[in-house]
Each structure stands twice: as structure tokens, then as C-alpha cells.
Amino acid sequence: MTYAYMRAPGAEHAYQVGDTVEVYCDHQRNNERVRGWIKGIVVQVDNKMLAVQFRSNVFLTDGWMVPDRILWYPLTSGHLRPLQPKSAGKKDYPEF
């Protein structure tokens, strides 16, 4: 049996499992909670949402730490973007 799924309307990027992305969220950097862009890896994609896993702790907007370090985002979220190239000497987040 074959299933056909449509991409969400207005999706700018076609993400796939294994893609490296940046997400704007609350996370832990140098033992301090900060809000900003952090690098993660896409671990699941469906027709409307995708899951991103991180190497450092991430937090929900109400303050709870996410135990599995995975956050879900709509494909059209403004808080999600493909990894932006950075200068070689500057690192804003932990490396994978």
C-alpha cells in the first residue's frame, strides 16, 4: 500500500532526517540558560512537523527542561532555519 503526503503549504525548505538546522529557543550554554539560536539535527519529519534533537539542554517556554532534548516545530516555523555558515573562528553553540 502506498501513501501520498503533501508538503505543508508555504514550506520554504524541504527538511530531511539528518539535516543540520538552527533553532531559536531557550537552551543551556556555559551552565547558563539563554535564548538564541542553537544547532540541532532533524530526527523525524512528517507532512506538517519536524523533530530536532540537540546536544545541550533545551527548555520549553514555560521553563521546563526537555529530558530527551528533542523539540517539535511546524515546517513553516520562523524559529527554524537551515544551518547558516559561520566564520571559522566564531562558535555560538556546542559542536556535534
C-alpha positions as CSV (number, residue, x, y, z in Angstrom):
1,M,0.0,0.0,0.0
2,T,1.4,3.4,-1.0
3,Y,0.6,6.6,0.9
4,A,1.0,10.0,-0.7
5,Y,1.6,13.0,1.6
6,M,1.6,16.6,0.6
7,R,4.1,19.1,1.9
8,A,2.8,21.9,4.1
9,P,1.8,24.9,2.1
10,G,4.4,27.7,2.3
11,A,7.2,25.5,3.5
12,E,10.4,27.2,2.3
13,H,12.8,24.3,2.9
14,A,12.4,20.6,2.4
15,Y,14.0,19.1,5.5
16,Q,15.1,15.5,5.7
17,V,16.2,13.3,8.6
18,G,19.9,14.0,9.3
19,D,19.9,17.7,8.2
20,T,21.6,20.1,10.5
21,V,19.4,23.1,11.4
22,E,19.4,26.1,13.7
23,V,16.5,26.6,16.1
24,Y,15.7,29.8,18.2
25,C,14.8,28.5,21.7
26,D,15.8,28.6,25.3
27,H,18.8,26.4,25.9
28,Q,21.8,26.0,28.2
29,R,25.2,27.5,27.3
30,N,28.1,27.5,29.7
31,N,25.8,26.4,32.6
32,E,23.5,29.4,31.9
33,R,20.1,29.5,30.4
34,V,20.0,31.7,27.3
35,R,17.5,32.4,24.5
36,G,19.0,32.3,21.0
37,W,20.0,30.1,18.0
38,I,21.3,26.6,18.7
39,K,22.4,23.9,16.2
40,G,20.5,20.6,16.1
41,I,19.8,17.6,13.9
42,V,16.5,16.7,12.3
43,V,15.5,13.3,13.7
44,Q,11.9,13.0,12.3
45,V,9.9,14.7,9.6
46,D,6.2,14.3,8.7
47,N,3.9,16.3,6.5
48,K,3.4,19.1,9.0
49,M,6.0,18.9,11.7
50,L,9.7,18.0,12.3
51,A,11.6,17.0,15.4
52,V,15.1,18.4,16.2
53,Q,17.5,16.9,18.7
54,F,20.2,18.9,20.5
55,R,23.4,18.0,22.3
56,S,22.8,20.5,25.1
57,N,19.8,21.0,27.4
58,V,16.8,22.8,25.8
59,F,13.7,24.3,27.6
60,L,10.0,24.8,26.9
61,T,8.7,28.3,27.0
62,D,7.1,27.7,30.4
63,G,10.5,26.8,31.9
64,W,10.6,23.0,31.9
65,M,13.8,21.3,30.7
66,V,13.1,18.7,27.9
67,P,14.6,15.4,29.1
68,D,15.2,13.9,25.7
69,R,16.5,17.2,24.2
70,I,14.0,16.9,21.3
71,L,11.7,19.8,20.3
72,W,9.0,19.7,17.6
73,Y,8.4,22.5,15.2
74,P,5.9,23.2,12.3
75,L,7.6,23.1,8.9
76,T,6.8,26.8,8.5
77,S,8.1,27.9,11.9
78,G,10.0,31.2,12.0
79,H,12.1,29.7,14.8
80,L,13.7,27.1,12.4
81,R,16.2,27.6,9.6
82,P,18.8,25.6,7.8
83,L,22.3,25.9,9.3
84,Q,23.8,29.3,8.4
85,P,27.5,29.3,7.6
86,K,29.6,30.9,10.3
87,S,33.1,32.3,10.3
88,A,35.7,29.7,11.2
89,G,36.8,31.3,14.4
90,K,33.3,32.0,15.9
91,K,31.3,29.3,17.5
92,D,27.9,30.2,19.1
93,Y,27.0,26.7,20.2
94,P,28.4,23.3,21.0
95,E,29.8,21.3,18.1
96,F,28.4,17.8,17.2
